[in-house]
Amino acid sequence: MANHLLNDVQLIHMEGQIRLPNGTKVAQSPSLRRRSESLERQALKIDKFSRIAFPLLFVVLNVAYWSYYLR
């Protein structure tokens, strides 16, 4: 049953259109498209920041931890 519900509400975004599970295409409004692109750019910026920040923070915390506990 859960799979059936998932298929009924699943939307596939394709080139400015939304395709419903039954194959019907619905045009996306320009403002919705801009908002979607803006959110995608924001997500990419967060991903780039995270790729650097998390490993760097891991190294810094490891150095602090081991320097404290090996004294």
C-alpha positions as CSV (number, residue, x, y, z in Angstrom):
1,M,0.0,0.0,0.0
2,A,2.8,2.4,0.8
3,N,4.4,1.8,-2.6
4,H,1.0,2.6,-4.2
5,L,0.7,5.9,-2.3
6,L,4.3,6.8,-3.2
7,N,3.7,6.3,-6.9
8,D,0.5,8.4,-6.8
9,V,2.2,11.4,-5.4
10,Q,5.6,11.1,-7.1
11,L,6.4,14.0,-9.4
12,I,9.3,14.0,-11.9
13,H,10.8,17.4,-12.8
14,M,11.9,17.5,-16.4
15,E,13.0,20.7,-18.2
16,G,10.5,23.1,-16.8
17,Q,7.6,20.6,-16.7
18,I,6.3,18.3,-14.1
19,R,5.2,14.8,-15.2
20,L,2.5,13.2,-13.1
21,P,2.6,9.4,-12.5
22,N,-0.1,8.9,-15.2
23,G,2.2,10.6,-17.8
24,T,0.4,13.9,-18.0
25,K,2.7,16.9,-18.3
26,V,2.0,20.1,-16.3
27,A,3.9,23.3,-17.2
28,Q,5.7,24.9,-14.4
29,S,5.2,28.6,-13.7
30,P,8.2,30.9,-14.4
31,S,8.3,32.1,-10.8
32,L,8.3,28.5,-9.5
33,R,11.1,27.7,-11.9
34,R,13.2,30.7,-10.7
35,R,12.5,29.7,-7.0
36,S,13.5,26.1,-7.8
37,E,16.7,27.2,-9.5
38,S,17.5,29.6,-6.6
39,L,17.1,26.8,-4.1
40,E,19.2,24.5,-6.2
41,R,22.0,27.1,-6.3
42,Q,21.8,27.6,-2.5
43,A,22.0,23.8,-2.0
44,L,25.1,23.7,-4.2
45,K,26.8,26.5,-2.2
46,I,26.0,24.6,1.1
47,D,27.5,21.4,-0.5
48,K,30.7,23.2,-1.5
49,F,31.1,24.8,1.9
50,S,30.4,21.4,3.7
51,R,33.0,19.6,1.5
52,I,35.7,21.9,3.0
53,A,34.3,22.8,6.5
54,F,33.5,19.3,7.8
55,P,36.8,17.6,7.0
56,L,38.7,20.7,8.3
57,L,36.7,20.8,11.5
58,F,37.3,17.0,11.9
59,V,41.0,17.5,11.7
60,V,41.0,20.5,14.1
61,L,39.0,18.7,16.7
62,N,41.1,15.6,16.4
63,V,44.3,17.6,16.9
64,A,42.8,19.3,19.9
65,Y,41.5,16.0,21.4
66,W,44.7,14.0,21.0
67,S,47.0,16.9,22.1
68,Y,44.9,17.2,25.3
69,Y,44.7,13.5,26.1
70,L,48.3,12.5,25.2
71,R,49.8,15.0,27.6
